[in-house]
Amino acid sequence: MNPWKLTYLGFDPASEGVRETLCTLGNGYFATRGATADGDLRSPGTYVAGCYDRLHSTVAGREVTNEEMVNLPDWLPLTFATPGSDRFRPEEARLLHYRQELDMRHGLLHRSLRYQDEHGRVTSVRQRRLVSMADPHLAALETTFTAENWSGPLQVNSTLEGRITNVGVARYRDLRGDHLTDHTTGQQDGLTWLSVRTRTSGITITLAARTEPGPASEISAQQDRITERHVIALRRHRPATFTKIIAVATCRDHAPSPAQRLARQAPAFPELLERHRQAWNRLWERARLDVDGPEVSQIVRLHVFHLLQTLSPHAADLDVGVPARGLHGEAYRGHVFWDELFVLPWLDLRFPEISRALLRYRWRRLPEARAAARAAGHAGAMFPWQSGSDGREETPAFHLNPASGHWLPDHSHLQRHVGLAIARNVWRHHLSVGDTAFMTEFGAELLVEIARFFASLAVLDPLSGRYEIRGVMGPDEYHDAYPGAAAPGLDNNAYTNIMTVWLLTRTLEVAAAEVTSAERTRWQDIGRRMRVDFHDGVISQFTGYGDLRELDWERYKGVRRLDRALEADGDHANHYRVSKQADVLMLFYLLPSEELLEILSRLGYPADPGLIPRTIDYYLRRTSHGSTLSAVVHAWVLAGTDRATSWQYFTEALISDVEDVQGGTTAEGIHLGAMAGSLDLLQRCYLGLDIRPDGLQLDPLLPDRLSTVALPIRVREATLMIEADSHGVLVSRDESGPELLRLHVYGQAVHLGRGESRTFTREQRTSR
């Protein structure tokens, strides 16, 4: 197994959707799914970051409005036919060989095949595809044909296809997806192009293509598609190469240049490829993450690869957030959720400029978040659970349960904790970069406005003397109301309440000058009197959770989406002690145990040492893992006490997309949060790596199945190389950053100078 390559042998129509997702190529500006260029069984998709459109649809007798990331015109189509034969289709052809290979090291998609037509002619085809990481508006497809036992003309058609709609997710197909309108095509001096406009957002997109060799023997142009027809004279055993280079441009681009100009100026394929490879070399230098074992190493690199294709340095210059399913498909409509909570910690230590840009996306939408808070009767900024182009709430009013065929009310907009995720990322970025300019520019404003919102959510109950947060949903997502309640929402979700206390405390520490004296007094009071519920010796997920019934787990054994299964059976998850994913356990994912216990003690809930392990065990036995994020969190919270089980969850997080563990969801797009979360498990959890106000903490405790981890990180303008194994860790610095960097390694406080390297052994460990 080559840890830099993901290889598929044979053409399998049933798995083609997963292959298309995992073989997506992108550069942060746009991405194209790994669909074939010549088949009929394909789900093509090209998506430009931040390109959204809004349409009205009628479902179940109701009008609904949905904004989604737009599937743009398809630049891939390149079909070919031998004399007297139909065009090649991999799903119908007599294939003698078929191999598809994703080269993650260089950002290339290779395909090689041999087929025999109905006249006995054997032709081999080799393709190389790239979406340029060096020139973000360019992509290319190089195809080399070899006639093995014949000579004669080969018909090759190259098309720009504008008849594209958003149909990549089956359960959305009752909704309109016809986002593209005002199609126009054109040709001049060897170029062809296709322009469209999004129906309501009014974004114009142009794709221009240049083919080599040229010119075309014929060009067929319609309003919504344009095709070049070429005839290549093949001679037996003599390869002939055909290249298609395309440019993508939109009216939202900085210093916009027409796609036609970009395509004409683009270098030939060899130079384009070399520049692309060099760009990936530079990225891998910063993104290096070496682990032992080719299979684990391969998937780790796949996760790094797709993270960087979605959020590359090019994205740092764009106004975009973290799309939960990458730029790889249409699931979740390309929306931005809370997945940045799992993504930014990895980026902070590798590409802090990208993290800052993603936080700026949130900051630019503060006016919309403030307006949403005011409309709900609150102060500060209320960020939406699902965000898209302008920061308004994009959570749909209804969602389809594919298990029952029912359209159901969607109350997930009550997951106010998305604001806590944003605030947590602001805090972590501040610690990682050590840059006061970030807080001055916009970080402090984000923290304070989010803190004001959550403080206004907290209402003092005069009977208990406790502050309560009512009518919300937690990360679990299965529970959206009390059984029999007339209105949705739950009271005192433990994760929301405790993280609110954390937020108010941290905001007063770093942005006290932005807070009024009255706010300071009230926030401090909330920090002493917030309500947290307990039952059976564990933290309650919300008030009344302990009164719910236990589920018959044997009946639903192996079912991950219990909410759908129960609803199809005429029941509801609201009646049971079940979780889709970590909820209470998110507290142990985000907060060190000593910090969590200190918060509880300050609230008047002194905890015995067994509270955390009891709570982990309790909820772990009641979680169906209906989200790919579930394995990430459970691997983390078990890392210090049960390394074997932690490793099991880590490997599940690794394979969640490669093996499509959620049963059909990978074809709709990658799970970016789980991919980044698996990388962060290696980077921070298993290395015991944490950035704190007093410096970098490093306390490696590797799972037994993981013997080495090596990676570079960037902390407060200093670059460090960390190489850990079961015996100890080597920490090396380059010449950048402050003269001395304070570290805590195995509990020892040390200062590491520029250019210095030091080895620490586990025997030197003084504390955990």
Secondary structure as the mmCIF struct_conf table of DSSP 4:
data_model
#
loop_
_struct_conf.conf_type_id
_struct_conf.id
_struct_conf.beg_label_comp_id
_struct_conf.beg_label_asym_id
_struct_conf.beg_label_seq_id
_struct_conf.end_label_comp_id
_struct_conf.end_label_asym_id
_struct_conf.end_label_seq_id
TURN_TY1_P TURN_TY1_P1 PRO A 3 TRP A 4
STRN STRN1 LYS A 5 LEU A 9
BEND BEND1 GLY A 10 GLY A 10
HELX_RH_3T_P HELX_RH_3T_P1 PRO A 13 SER A 15
HELX_RH_AL_P HELX_RH_AL_P1 GLU A 16 LEU A 22
TURN_TY1_P TURN_TY1_P2 CYS A 23 CYS A 23
STRN STRN2 LEU A 25 GLY A 26
BEND BEND2 GLY A 28 TYR A 29
STRN STRN3 PHE A 30 THR A 32
BEND BEND3 ALA A 37 ASP A 38
BEND BEND4 ASP A 40 LEU A 41
STRN STRN4 THR A 46 VAL A 48
TURN_TY1_P TURN_TY1_P3 ALA A 49 GLY A 50
STRN STRN5 TYR A 52 VAL A 59
TURN_TY1_P TURN_TY1_P4 ALA A 60 GLY A 61
STRN STRN6 ARG A 62 MET A 69
HELX_LH_PP_P HELX_LH_PP_P1 VAL A 70 PRO A 73
STRN STRN7 ASP A 74 ASP A 74
STRN STRN8 LEU A 78 ALA A 81
TURN_TY1_P TURN_TY1_P5 PRO A 83 GLY A 84
BEND BEND5 SER A 85 SER A 85
HELX_LH_PP_P HELX_LH_PP_P2 ASP A 86 PHE A 88
TURN_TY1_P TURN_TY1_P6 PRO A 90 GLU A 92
BEND BEND6 ALA A 93 ALA A 93
STRN STRN9 ARG A 94 ASP A 103
TURN_TY1_P TURN_TY1_P7 MET A 104 GLY A 107
STRN STRN10 LEU A 108 GLN A 116
TURN_TY1_P TURN_TY1_P8 GLU A 118 HIS A 119
BEND BEND7 GLY A 120 GLY A 120
STRN STRN11 VAL A 122 VAL A 131
BEND BEND8 MET A 133 ASP A 135
TURN_TY1_P TURN_TY1_P9 PRO A 136 HIS A 137
STRN STRN12 LEU A 138 ALA A 147
BEND BEND9 GLU A 148 ASN A 149
STRN STRN13 GLY A 152 GLU A 161
BEND BEND10 VAL A 169 VAL A 169
HELX_RH_3T_P HELX_RH_3T_P2 ALA A 170 TYR A 172
TURN_TY1_P TURN_TY1_P10 ARG A 173 ASP A 174
BEND BEND11 LEU A 175 LEU A 175
STRN STRN14 LEU A 180 GLN A 188
TURN_TY1_P TURN_TY1_P11 ASP A 189 GLY A 190
STRN STRN15 LEU A 191 THR A 198
TURN_TY1_P TURN_TY1_P12 ARG A 199 SER A 201
STRN STRN16 THR A 204 GLU A 212
BEND BEND12 PRO A 213 PRO A 213
BEND BEND13 SER A 217 SER A 217
STRN STRN17 GLU A 218 ALA A 221
BEND BEND14 GLN A 223 ASP A 224
STRN STRN18 ARG A 225 LEU A 234
STRN STRN19 ARG A 235 ARG A 235
TURN_TY1_P TURN_TY1_P13 ARG A 236 HIS A 237
STRN STRN20 ARG A 238 ARG A 238
STRN STRN21 ALA A 240 THR A 250
TURN_TY1_P TURN_TY1_P14 CYS A 251 ARG A 252
BEND BEND15 ASP A 253 ALA A 255
HELX_RH_AL_P HELX_RH_AL_P2 ALA A 259 GLN A 265
HELX_LH_PP_P HELX_LH_PP_P3 ALA A 266 ALA A 268
HELX_RH_AL_P HELX_RH_AL_P3 PHE A 269 ALA A 287
STRN STRN22 ASP A 290 VAL A 291
BEND BEND16 ASP A 292 GLY A 293
HELX_RH_AL_P HELX_RH_AL_P4 PRO A 294 THR A 310
BEND BEND17 LEU A 311 LEU A 311
HELX_RH_3T_P HELX_RH_3T_P3 PRO A 313 ASP A 317
BEND BEND18 LEU A 318 LEU A 318
STRN STRN23 PRO A 323 PRO A 323
TURN_TY1_P TURN_TY1_P15 ALA A 324 LEU A 327
BEND BEND19 HIS A 328 HIS A 328
HELX_RH_3T_P HELX_RH_3T_P4 ALA A 331 GLY A 334
STRN STRN24 VAL A 336 VAL A 336
BEND BEND20 TRP A 338 TRP A 338
TURN_TY1_P TURN_TY1_P16 ASP A 339 ASP A 339
HELX_RH_AL_P HELX_RH_AL_P5 GLU A 340 ASP A 348
TURN_TY1_P TURN_TY1_P17 LEU A 349 ARG A 350
HELX_RH_AL_P HELX_RH_AL_P6 PRO A 352 ARG A 364
TURN_TY1_P TURN_TY1_P18 ARG A 365 ARG A 365
HELX_RH_AL_P HELX_RH_AL_P7 LEU A 366 ALA A 375
TURN_TY1_P TURN_TY1_P19 ALA A 376 GLY A 377
BEND BEND21 ALA A 379 GLY A 380
BEND BEND22 TRP A 385 GLN A 386
STRN STRN25 SER A 387 SER A 387
BEND BEND23 SER A 389 ARG A 392
BEND BEND24 ALA A 397 ALA A 397
STRN STRN26 PHE A 398 ASN A 401
TURN_TY1_P TURN_TY1_P20 PRO A 402 GLY A 405
STRN STRN27 HIS A 406 PRO A 409
HELX_RH_3T_P HELX_RH_3T_P5 SER A 412 LEU A 414
TURN_TY1_P TURN_TY1_P21 ARG A 416 HIS A 417
HELX_RH_AL_P HELX_RH_AL_P8 VAL A 418 VAL A 433
HELX_RH_AL_P HELX_RH_AL_P9 THR A 436 PHE A 438
HELX_RH_PI_P HELX_RH_PI_P1 MET A 439 GLY A 443
HELX_RH_AL_P HELX_RH_AL_P10 ALA A 444 LEU A 457
STRN STRN28 VAL A 459 ASP A 461
TURN_TY1_P TURN_TY1_P22 PRO A 462 GLY A 465
STRN STRN29 ARG A 466 GLU A 468
BEND BEND25 GLY A 471 GLY A 471
STRN STRN30 VAL A 472 VAL A 472
TURN_TY1_P TURN_TY1_P23 PRO A 475 ASP A 476
BEND BEND26 TYR A 478 TYR A 478
BEND BEND27 ALA A 481 ALA A 481
TURN_TY1_P TURN_TY1_P24 PRO A 483 GLY A 484
BEND BEND28 ALA A 486 ALA A 487
STRN STRN31 LEU A 490 LEU A 490
BEND BEND29 ASP A 491 ASP A 491
HELX_RH_AL_P HELX_RH_AL_P11 ALA A 494 VAL A 510
HELX_RH_3T_P HELX_RH_3T_P6 ALA A 512 GLU A 514
BEND BEND30 VAL A 515 VAL A 515
HELX_RH_AL_P HELX_RH_AL_P12 SER A 517 ARG A 529
STRN STRN32 MET A 530 MET A 530
STRN STRN33 PHE A 534 HIS A 535
TURN_TY1_P TURN_TY1_P25 ASP A 536 GLY A 537
STRN STRN34 VAL A 538 ILE A 539
BEND BEND31 GLN A 541 PHE A 542
TURN_TY1_P TURN_TY1_P26 THR A 543 GLY A 544
HELX_RH_3T_P HELX_RH_3T_P7 TYR A 545 ASP A 547
BEND BEND32 LEU A 548 LEU A 548
STRN STRN35 ARG A 549 ARG A 549
HELX_LH_PP_P HELX_LH_PP_P4 GLU A 550 LEU A 551
TURN_TY1_P TURN_TY1_P27 TRP A 553 GLY A 558
BEND BEND33 ARG A 560 ARG A 560
HELX_RH_AL_P HELX_RH_AL_P13 LEU A 562 ALA A 568
TURN_TY1_P TURN_TY1_P28 ASP A 569 GLY A 570
HELX_RH_3T_P HELX_RH_3T_P8 ALA A 573 HIS A 575
STRN STRN36 TYR A 576 TYR A 576
BEND BEND34 ARG A 577 ARG A 577
STRN STRN37 SER A 579 SER A 579
BEND BEND35 LYS A 580 GLN A 581
BEND BEND36 ASP A 583 ASP A 583
TURN_TY1_P TURN_TY1_P29 VAL A 584 LEU A 585
HELX_RH_AL_P HELX_RH_AL_P14 MET A 586 LEU A 590
BEND BEND37 LEU A 591 LEU A 591
HELX_RH_AL_P HELX_RH_AL_P15 SER A 593 ARG A 602
TURN_TY1_P TURN_TY1_P30 LEU A 603 GLY A 604
TURN_TY1_P TURN_TY1_P31 PRO A 609 GLY A 610
HELX_RH_AL_P HELX_RH_AL_P16 LEU A 611 LEU A 620
TURN_TY1_P TURN_TY1_P32 ARG A 621 ARG A 622
STRN STRN38 THR A 623 THR A 623
BEND BEND38 SER A 627 SER A 627
HELX_RH_AL_P HELX_RH_AL_P17 THR A 628 VAL A 637
TURN_TY1_P TURN_TY1_P33 LEU A 638 THR A 641
HELX_RH_AL_P HELX_RH_AL_P18 ARG A 643 ILE A 655
TURN_TY1_P TURN_TY1_P34 SER A 656 GLN A 662
BEND BEND39 GLY A 663 GLY A 664
HELX_RH_3T_P HELX_RH_3T_P9 THR A 666 GLU A 668
HELX_RH_AL_P HELX_RH_AL_P19 LEU A 672 ASP A 680
HELX_RH_PI_P HELX_RH_PI_P2 LEU A 681 CYS A 685
TURN_TY1_P TURN_TY1_P35 TYR A 686 GLY A 688
STRN STRN39 ASP A 690 ARG A 692
TURN_TY1_P TURN_TY1_P36 PRO A 693 ASP A 694
STRN STRN40 GLY A 695 LEU A 698
TURN_TY1_P TURN_TY1_P37 ASP A 704 ARG A 705
STRN STRN41 THR A 708 VAL A 715
TURN_TY1_P TURN_TY1_P38 ARG A 716 GLU A 717
STRN STRN42 ALA A 718 ASP A 725
BEND BEND40 SER A 726 HIS A 727
STRN STRN43 GLY A 728 ARG A 733
BEND BEND41 GLU A 735 GLU A 735
BEND BEND42 GLY A 737 GLY A 737
BEND BEND43 GLU A 739 GLU A 739
STRN STRN44 LEU A 740 VAL A 745
TURN_TY1_P TURN_TY1_P39 TYR A 746 GLY A 747
STRN STRN45 GLN A 748 GLY A 753
TURN_TY1_P TURN_TY1_P40 ARG A 754 GLY A 755
STRN STRN46 SER A 757 THR A 761
HELX_RH_3T_P HELX_RH_3T_P10 ARG A 762 GLN A 764
#
